[in-house]
């Protein structure tokens, strides 16, 4: 878990329990372990099947509209050649 992911979790779904002490954020390691265990799913994936991720896991980070427009322009320029 990254600091970025934990910050996002505190603002959105709150899957990991935490304490606020003034501006400081603290975690109880035992409660964090329990929360992580609740994410666990099944055993090993069957051969050839796609890996399964919890619904909160972002497979592809959100990209800005500008980046998408730039990629579209590059693809169009390549097709025009």
Buried (B, 14 or more C-beta within 10 A) or exposed (E): EEEEBBEEBBEEEEBBEBEEEEEEEEBEEEEBEEBEEEEEEEEEEEEEEEEEEEEEEEEEEEEEEEEEEEEEEEEEEEEEE
